[in-house]
Amino acid sequence: MKRTLATLILLASITPFAVQAQWLTLDKPGIPRTPDGKPNLAAPAPRTADGRAELTGLWRSAGTSGDLRDTSKLQAWARTAMAANEKNYYKDGPHMQCLPTGPAGFAGGMRRIVQSPTVIAVLNGDLTYRQIFTDGRELEPDPLPIFMGYSVGRWDGDTLVVESNGFNDKTWIHNEGLAHTEKLRITERYRRLDFGHMQLDITYDDPGTFDAPLHAAVKLEYAVDDEILELVCNEASEGGVKHWVGDKTSDNSVTAVDVDSKLLAKYVGTYKGYWLDSMTTVEVTLKDGALVMRRNGGKESPLIAQSDTTFVCPSCQWGQPYVFAREGDGPATQVSEIQVSGACIFKRVQ
């Protein structure tokens, strides 16, 4: 069976889903809990030995607001490029080309923060990382451009202020395809509100792309009793980027395959898991011999088979793929929604 959709090729190189259960059932140490054992995210935020706010932990994005999608501030070339990039997401997206996502990952996804007195590391599931130096150094005025840029931080009371520059122009600011120039400069302000919640405010300044700074306000939530899982893109695999297609909205970009109806029936069920900060329910049913999905009781979206286990959802926001996992010959135990920043795993509940 030939697979031509970009994202499906990416799946072939992701660590097998069977390993994703490792450590996820363990209660993590250092988590404040209520008498019944539930995590107490409203507990006071911890502090370092020198009295600083402690940011160390595993954090997931729990909602973003701001004007990053406000095209009125964009210069003409940026509006044109953004429209083309969004249309050809699966062909031109940096991550779809096995490149680091760069600034696009600053606001979204899950990340582990590791704090020390002189440097703070931010670790991402796609194996990229950032170093935020807090040893008093300043940013270079004319740095060699790189994917993740260069970052320095300072403390303003309990708020960590991070300034970054030195980004190359091979990445986007967000997944709708907003490009940028090497003049991009980003300022982040991290403020931990309590144990389980942190506010991140981001300002993007690029005089070569938009006429006024853009802003994002990101809610971060502590990912309790969870682990970050690697998402590896292998451009050298047999089905690498040479098979990736362009327009993610076109039915012509999807090559469907036939899957036995008895196998499809094993995927029918109700699955639950967290997407951002909300419990999400995914219902999968059979309709006219094909799988149909609904999220949180919303509209029905057809799932088009690309293999026996992998299906795409062309009518979903990103046309994202869904991968079912089974144990032996039994029904599916989980379905994973593959995103640019990683996979959301929904476990079968019935």
N, C-alpha and C positions, 0 to 999 in steps of 0.2 A: 504494500500500500504506500503510495507516494504521499509525502507530507510536504506541503508547500507553504504553509503559513508560518511566518517568522517565529511567533511565540512558541509554536509547537516544537520547533527545532531547539529552542532554548531549553525546553523541558527535558530533552534527552540528556542534557549535561548537568541537570540539577541533582544533588545528592538524593538517592532513592528515598521515597517518602516513608518507607518502613522505619528509617532511623529517626524520624521526627518525634517518636514517642520517648526518646531517651531524655531522662532527667525531668520531663515535664510533669511527672507525678510526684516529685519531691517537694516538700515544703522547704522553701529557701530560708536559711538563717538570717537573722537581723531584721526580719519583717515584724513590725509591731502588730499584735493580734488582739482581738476581743476575746472575752472568756470562752466563747464558743469556737474559737480557732480561726475565725475569719480575719483577713487582713484589715487593719485599721488605717486606711489611707489618710484619715484626718488627724492622725497623731502628729505631734510636733516634728518639724524637720530636724534631722541630725546636724551636728556641727563638727568641724575638724578640730584637731588638738589646739590649733592657734585661733579658734573662735570664728573661722570663716564658715559661710554656708557650705554644706556638703552636698555636692551635685552628683556624686558617684551613684551609679545604679543603671538599671535597664529601663529605658523610657520609650514609650510609643506615642505617636501623634494622636491627639484626641479631638481634633477639629481645628480648622484654620479659617481665619477671616482676614479681610484687608482688601487692597485694590490691585493685587497682582494681575487680575484678569481685566483691568480697566484699560482698554486699548486707546482711550483718548489721550493718554500720556505718551504713547509710543510714536516714534518717528515713522515716516511712511515706509521705509525699507523694513522696519521691524514688524509692522502690521502685515505686510505682504509675506515676509518670511514665516511669521507665525501661522498664517492661514495655510501655507504650503506644508509646513512641518506637521501641523495637526492632522492634515489630510493624509500625509504619508508617514504617519507615526511609526508603523511597523517596518518601514524601510529606512527612515532617516533618524529615528530616535537614537540618541547616543548609547543608551543601554542596550538597545536592540542591535547595535553594532559592536557590542561587547566592550564599550568604553565606559569609564567612570561617569556617573551622573553629575558629579560636581555640585554646583549650587542648588540644583533641583532637589538634592537630598537633605539640604539644611532644614527645610520646613517639614518634610514628610518622612514616613517610615518609622522603623524602630532603630534605636541606636543605644549602645552602651557607653556611658561616660565613666571614665576612670580619672580621678582627680589626685594630683600631688601638689606640693607647694610651688613647684616651678614650671610644671607643664600639665595640661589636661588633654587626655586622649579621647577621641570620639571614634568608636568602632562601629562599622556598618555591616549589614548582612552580605553585601556584595563584595566583601573583603577589602573595601577601601577604608581609609582612616583619615583623621585630621589630628594635627598637633596644635594646640593652642598654648603658646608660650606665655607664662605669667611671671617670668623672671626679670621683667623690667625692660626688655628689648623693645625697639620700635620697628614698625614695618619698613622694609626697604622701599625707597622711592621709585626704583625702576627694576623690579624683580623679573627673573626669568619666568615667563608664564607657564603654569602647570594646571592640571585638571582640578585639584582640590584647593588650590590657592595657598596662601600663607596667612597665618592667624596669630595675633597677639591679644592677650587679655589683661584686664585690670579690674580691681574691685571698687565699686561705688557703693559703699555700705554692704548690704547683702546681695547686691546685684552684680553679676559678672558681665562686664562689657567687653565684647570681642570685636575686633576690627580685622577685616580680611581683604587682601588684594592679591594681585598676581595670578588671576585666572586666565587660562587660554580661552579662545573663542570657539572651542569644539563642543561645548556643552550648552544646555538650556537652563533657564531660571526655573521653569516649571514644565510639567509634562504636556501642556498644551502647545509647546513648541516655541516659547518666547526665547529667542536668541539674545546674545549680548556681545559686547566687544571686550577687548582686553583692558578697557578702562573701568570695568566693573569693580565696585568697592562695596562691601557688605558690612553692616554693623549689626551685631546681635546683642540682646540684653536678656540674660537668664536670671530669673528670680524664683526660687523655690518657695512655694506658699505654705506647704506642710509636707508631711512625709510623702504623700502620694501624688502631689500636684505641683507642676512648675509652669510658669508663664514665660514664653519666649517671644520677644518682639524683634522683628527683623526689618531693616531698612536697606533697600537696594538702590545704589546710586551709580548710574552709568550715562554720562552725557553723550555717549556715542549711540545710545539706543532709545532713551526716553527723556522727555523734556523736564520732568520733575521726578524726584525719588518715589519709588514704590514701597509699599509696606505690607507686612504680614504679621498677624498676631496668632501665635500657635499655642494651643493648650497641650501640654505634655502630661502624661499619666504614667506612674510607676507600673511597669509590667510585672506584677506580683506572680511568683511561682511559675515563671515562664523563662524561656531561653531564646536568644537570638540564633537563628539558623542560617547557614550560609546559602547564598544563591550564586552559583557559578555559571558564568556564560562562557561557552567554549566555541570560539569562532572557527576553530580548526577541525571541528567534528565533521563526520560524513555529511550530515545535513546542515551545514553551517549557513552563514549569511547569504551564500549564493542563491539559496532558495527563498529568501525572505521577499515578501511582496510589499506593495506600497499602500494603496488606499484601503484602510482598515474598515471603511464603511461600505465597500462594494461587495455584493454577493459574488461577483466574479473572482474575487481574491481568495475565496474559500474553496478548497477542493474536498468535497465530502466523500466519505467512504461508507460502505454498508457494514452495519454491526448487527449481529444476530439478535432477534427480539428477546430471546431468553436471557441474553447477557444484559440487554438494556433494562430488563425487568429487575435485575439485581441492583441497579443504581437508583431505582425508585425509592423514595423515602424522605424523611425530614432530618435536616442536619442543622446543628447550632454551633456558633463560635463567635469570637469577638472580631469586629471590624471597627478600627479606631477605638472609641471608648464605649461602643454599644454592642449589646448582645444581638446578633443577627441570626435570623432563621432563613434557611434555604430549603424550599420545598421542590422536590424533583418528581415529576409525574410523566406518564406515557400518554401521548395524544397523537392519534393517527399514525402509530408506529414509530414515533420520534420522541425524544426527551424534551420536556418543557420545564423551565425553572421559574420560580417566583421567589423574590427576596422580600421578607417581612410583609407578605400578603400583597405585594404590589402586582404590577402587570405581568402577564406571562411572557417569557422570553425563550424562543427556541434554542436548543443546543445542537450544534451541527458537529457530527462525529468527524474527527481527523485520524483517529485510531480506535482501538478497542477500549481505551481508557481515557482518551483526551478529546474534549469537545470545546468548541468556541461558541461564544455568545455574540453574534454580530450586532444585535440590537442593544447590548449593554453599553455603558458609557465608553469603555475602552475596547470593546470587542474582545475582552479578556478570555483566556482559556480556563477551563475547569478540568481537573484531573481526579479521577476516582481511584481509590485504593481499596483492595479487598484482601482478605486472608483466606487463602485456599480457594474453594469454589463457592464460598458463602457470599452473602450480599455485601455491598460496599460498606466499609466501616467509616469512611471519611471522604470528603471532597475538598480539594485545595483550589482556591482561586488565586491564579498567578498574577502578580502585579509587578510593576517595575521595581519596587522596593523590596519585594519578597513575596511570600505566599501566606494567604489567610487560610487557616485550616478549620473546616467545619466538620464536627463529629456527628455521626448518625445518632439520633435519639429515638427514632422509631421507623 
